[in-house]
């Protein structure tokens, strides 16, 4: 029962209906919906979707539509206060929430996975500047070392974190350096992430597999990659490109527990793939 809910957020489709639905919900008294609207710290999500709308003749003024709704537990962590970024922090904030959402989504769909199991491990963040993903790995995931690879500058607060090793170079140059530093399995990377802007979508997988081939990755390394579509337009086109890229990756390596997401934090042409490389 909707009246048993305590704190909810609304997901509404199509988005053009969002304002009217929220206004209608807010106008209800306690007998209509006792739950509090709280998009950042909700215990449940109410999804309201218009699946069909009557399309009559031009003279037909009917507004009939088929609308379906449902309730689910809120599995994404919206509890972090999203304050308005200041002093040029927009890029850091946007990237930080992207990886935070990706890991949260992955944890929610796989009961046997927890990011906590990678605490005190070594991670690499490719194309890291200005540092949103590095911040998540160092401060939220509590990595022992984060190799933050990018010729560009990191935010000063992230640069000064003593768990962050900023390598001012491209990933193809960083891999041989990291290989020379490995003395035992404990020195190998267990978390590989990349939100880098690359010329081709396939390059994300190329660098992941090259790192594996060069021996700098641990067995069953956890990875999060942003695939960025740069050719064409439209969701169907982007989805097809990502499907082909994922198929190619599976053909080239043993991948387990793979998930593909179009995150709330992704841009229209971005998809995030998450899994384990064996």
N, C-alpha and C positions, 0 to 999 in steps of 0.2 A: 504494500500500500504506500502511495506517495506521502500519506500523512504520517507515516512512521519514520520518515527521513529527518535528519537533523541539519545537515549542511550540504548544499548541492551547488553544482555548476551546470550550466546549460550548454548543450551542443545542438545547434539548429541548422538545418539545411532546407532550402537554399539560404545563404547568408542574408539575402535581401529581406527575409522575414524576421530576422533576428530582433530588430528594434521593436516591432509590434508584439512579438511573443514575450519578450522580457517585460515590456510595459504592461501586458495583460497579466503576467504572473505577479508582478509587483503590486498590482491593484487588488489581488485576492486577499481576503481576510484569513484569519487563522483556520477557519473551517475549510478553506479551499486548498491551501498549501501552508502547512505549519513550518516547513523547513526554511532555513535562512539561505538566501543566495550568497554564495561565497566562492567565487571562481578560483581563488588562490589556495584555499585550504578546505576544499570540499571532501566529504566522506563518500559521496555518491555523485554520479554524473547522470543527468536526465538527457537522453538523446531524443530529439523531435525532428522527424524527417518527413517532408512532403514527397510522397512517392508517385503521386498522380494528380494532375489538375485537369478538370473538365475543360475541354476546348470545343465550344459550340460555334454556331454561326455568329457573324458579326452582330446580329440583333439579339443574341442570347446574352443576358446579363447574369447568368448563373455563376456563382463563385465556388461551386462544389469542388472539393478536393479530398483525396485520400491522404490522411496524415497518420503516421505511426509513431509511437513513443515507447521508450523502455528505460529501465534503470540499471546501472551497473556500478560496481565499486570503482572509485577513482584510484587507478593504479599509477598514474603519473604524478610525480611530486611537483605540486604547484605551490608548495608552502614557502618557497624562497621569495622574499619581498623583491619585486621588480621595480626598484626605484628608477627614476629617470636618470640615464647615464649623464655624467658630467665630465668636463675636461677631456673630451675626445675618447670616451670609454665605450662608445656605441659598438665598435667592431668587437671588442673584447667581450662585452655583455652578450651580443648576439651569438658569437661562437660558443661561449661558455654554456648557454642554455641549449644549444644544439646537441652537444655531446651529453649533457646532463639528461636531456629528454631521451636521447638514443639509448643510453644505458638503462634508464628507468623503464623504458618500454621493453627492452630485452629481458630485464629481470622479471617483469610482470608476466611475460608469456612463457618463461622457462623456470619452473620451480626449482630445478637443480642448479641454477646459476646465481651467483652473488658476486658483485664486484668486490665485496669485502675479502674474498679469497685471494685477491691479487695485491692486497695490502703489503707494503714493504718489498714489492718486486721492482723490476726495472722496466721502464716504458720508453717509447720513442714517439715523438709528435712531429710529423713531417709537414713542412710548410706552416710552421707554428705561429709566426708573427701575426698580430701583436700579442698573442698569448692566451686566448680564451680556453683552448683545449689543454694547454700546459697547466693553466691555473686549476682546472678541474682535476687533472691527474695528480698534481702535487698536493693540493689542499683538500680536495674532497675524497679522492681515491687513496690518498696517503701512500703514493709510490715512494720507494727508497731513493730512486734516481729517475729523473725525467730528462732524456736527451731531447732537447728542444731545437729542432733543425730548421733554420731559415736564415738567409743572408740579411734579412731585415731586422729592425729593432724590436725587442720585446718591451712591454710596459715596464717601467722601472721597478715597480713593486714585485712583478713576477721575476724579473732579471735577478733581483736580490735574494730570492728564495734559495736557501742553501741546498735544496734538493734538485734544483734546476741546473742543467748543464747546457748552456746556450752554445750551439755549434753554428757559427755564422757561415754557412755554406749550403749548397744544395744536397739533397738526400743522396744522389749518386756519388758525391764526394765524401759524405759522412760515413757511408757503409764501410769502405776500406779502413778508415780510421778506427771505427768501432771494432772491426774484426781484429785489428792489431792489439786491442786492449783486452781481449777476452782470454782469460787464463783457465777458467773452469766453467762448468755449466751454470753456476750461480751468477756469473757475469752476463749471461745471455738475457735478451729482451723477452718479456712475457706478455707485454701489451704493446700493440702496434696500431697507431691511429694516424689518420691523415685527412685533413680538410683542405689540402693544397689545391691551388688553382693551376691546372696543368693543361697542356695543349690538346691532349686527347684523353678521353675517359679511361682507355685501357692502361694508361700510364700508372694509375693508382695500383692496379693489380701487378703491373710489371715491377714496381719498386718493392712491393710486399714479397713477391716471389724471389726477387734478386736478393733481398735481405735474408730470406730463408736459405737460398742456395749458397750464400757466402758464409753461412754458419753463425750468424749473429742472433738468430731467433731461437728461443727455447721450443721444445716439443709442445704441440698443442697451444700455439700462441693465440691469444684473443685479439681480434682486430675490429676496428670501426673505421670505415672509409666513406667519404662523401663522393659519390659519382655525380659529376657535373656535366649536364648535357649542353653542348655548344652548337649543335646542328639542328636546324628546323624549329618548329613550333608545335605546341599542343601536347596535352597530357598523353594521348595515345602514342604519339611519336616518341616522347621521352621515355615512357614505360617500355616501349619496344627496344629502344637503345640499351636501357638498363638490363632488360631480360637477356639480350645478346651478350652484354659484358659479363653478366653473372654466369651464363652458360659457358663462356670461354674460360672463365676462372675455374669452374668446376672441371673442365676438360684438362686443365693444366696442373691441377693440384688436388689433394684430398682435403675437402672442406666439410666441416661438420656444423650442425646447428645453425645453418645460415638463415638470416632474416633480412628482408628488404622492406624499408619503411620510407614513406613520404611524410616526414615529421612536420609538426606544426611549425618548427623552427627552420625547416628547409625552404629555400626559394622554389619557385615554380618548376625550374628545370633541374632540381637536385633530388637525389634519392640517397639514403644512407643504408649501407649494407654492413651487417654485423655477423660475426661468426668466429670459428676457430680453424686455424690452418694447422694441419697435422704434419 
